[in-house]
Amino acid sequence: MISEFFINLGASIAAWFLSLFGTDEPPTWLADVAGFWADLATRVEGLGAWVPLGFLGTVIVSLLGIWAVFWLVKGIRWLWGLTPLSGGS
């Protein structure tokens, strides 16, 4: 009974919050996200002659990989610092 009260209270607050916004239709570019990405992909496809997209993808993946390795090393050092008598602070 108490949990039902809190559920109804939360639903009422959510309904009130949503009623603060208008009921206009969203813009077409937001409503059709898949179409937006498909259109963007067709426009960017022709840039391959000037921008090496394959190489750019390789660079981005490499940078993210290096970043992940650094965070992994940092996490391992943190875990090692939690062990007794390891000299961690």
C-alpha positions in Angstrom: 0.0 0.0 0.0 2.8 2.4 0.8 4.8 1.4 -2.2 1.7 1.9 -4.4 1.4 5.4 -3.0 5.0 6.2 -3.9 4.6 4.7 -7.4 1.5 6.8 -8.0 3.3 9.9 -6.6 6.2 9.3 -9.0 3.8 8.8 -11.9 2.0 12.0 -11.1 5.2 14.0 -10.8 6.4 12.5 -14.2 3.0 13.4 -15.8 3.2 16.9 -14.4 6.7 17.3 -15.7 5.8 16.1 -19.1 2.8 18.4 -19.2 5.2 21.4 -19.0 6.3 20.8 -22.5 4.3 21.5 -25.6 2.6 19.0 -27.8 4.2 20.2 -31.1 5.5 17.6 -33.5 9.3 17.1 -33.3 11.4 18.3 -36.2 11.7 15.9 -39.1 15.5 15.6 -38.8 15.0 14.4 -35.2 12.0 12.2 -35.9 13.8 10.4 -38.7 17.3 9.8 -37.3 18.0 6.8 -39.5 17.3 8.9 -42.6 19.5 11.7 -41.3 22.4 9.3 -40.9 21.8 7.7 -44.3 21.8 11.1 -45.9 24.9 12.1 -44.0 26.7 8.9 -45.1 25.9 9.6 -48.8 27.2 13.1 -48.5 30.4 12.1 -46.8 31.0 9.2 -49.2 32.3 11.5 -51.8 34.9 13.0 -49.5 37.1 9.9 -49.8 39.2 11.5 -52.5 40.4 14.3 -50.3 40.1 12.8 -46.8 41.5 9.3 -46.2 38.5 8.0 -44.2 40.0 4.5 -43.8 43.2 5.9 -42.3 41.2 8.3 -40.2 39.2 5.4 -38.8 42.5 3.6 -38.0 43.9 6.6 -36.2 40.8 7.0 -34.1 40.6 3.3 -33.2 44.3 3.4 -32.3 44.0 6.4 -30.1 41.0 4.9 -28.3 43.0 1.7 -27.8 45.9 3.6 -26.3 43.6 5.5 -24.1 42.0 2.2 -22.9 45.4 0.7 -22.2 46.4 3.7 -20.1 43.1 3.5 -18.1 43.7 -0.2 -17.6 47.2 0.4 -16.3 45.8 3.1 -14.0 43.2 0.7 -12.7 45.7 -2.0 -12.1 47.9 0.4 -10.2 44.9 1.5 -8.1 44.0 -2.1 -7.3 47.6 -2.9 -6.4 47.6 0.1 -4.1 44.7 -1.4 -2.2 46.6 -4.5 -1.3 48.2 -4.6 2.2 51.9 -3.9 2.5 52.3 -2.8 -1.2 53.1 0.8 -0.3 50.0 2.4 -1.8 48.7 5.6 -0.5 
